[in-house]
Amino acid sequence: MAAGMYLEHYLDSIENLPFELQRNFNLMRDLDQRTEDLKGQIDSLAKEYTSNARTLSSEQKLSILRQIQQSYSKCKEFGDDKVQLAMQTYEMVDKHIRRLDTDLARFEADLKEKQIESTDYDSTSSKGKKSDSRQKEKKVAKTRSKVKSSDEDGSPKSAQKKVKLLQPGEFNTPTSNFGNVHPSDVLDMPVDPNEPTYCLCHQVSYGEMIGCDNTDCSIEWFHFACVGLTTKPRGKWYCPRCSQDRKRK
């Protein structure tokens, strides 16, 4: 239930509350006034009794005492009625307070339920994105393993240097232009954040790339421009890092 519905129903339930409270307060005020009037009569009777006690007969004294007792009884009845009205007024207000607390608890439960549904949806969508990125990485790994296996093969094709080319239509640019791509130009290209990076520049695959013949090379693939190549070299080629390691050995 929306917040507006909770508020509308609650306002409808307390629409008559001010009139009911006003009625009870008026009744209590009337009882107070009648009690004060009776107290005035009791004071008058008490003064009459004390001032004329010697001259009054026994029957007159009893009559005055009965009137005082009746007035006190009336005052007690009015007091009891006033207490009942006060309790009724308290219960009336407390009932609406309890309903407000119940509606607030239901509203908070609805909000938590919606937050849980939203969190589940976000986690599901993020899992889908992660699985897509993992599939892309697996495809790239398979392609790289195929290229390496073809290099180790003894066929005429394996004698040619392994070169990784970008797909012709990936950035709407002819393949012949990719050999002149500079590493800084890749920053202007639209890049998938989940795409793996290569080379010494730690950028994504673009232009012509060459693979290091060291099977233990941690980078494996390099951009021509980053390693100072313009054409593919003949024979085996090692990256700058692997070349230094081989010289040290």
Secondary structure, DSSP 8 states (H G I E B T S, - for coil): --HHHHHHHHHHHTSSHHHHHHHHHHHHHHHHHHHHHHHHHHHHHHHHHHHTTTTS-HHHHHHHHHHHHHHHHHHHHHHHHHHHHHHHHHHHHHHHHHHHHHHHHHHHHHHHHHHHHHHHHHHHHHHHHHHHHHHHHHHHHHHHHHHHHHHHS-SHHHHS--EE---TTTTT--GGGGGG--GGGGGGS---TTS--BTTTTB---S-EEE-S-TT-SS-EEETGGGT-SS--SS----HHHHHHHHH-
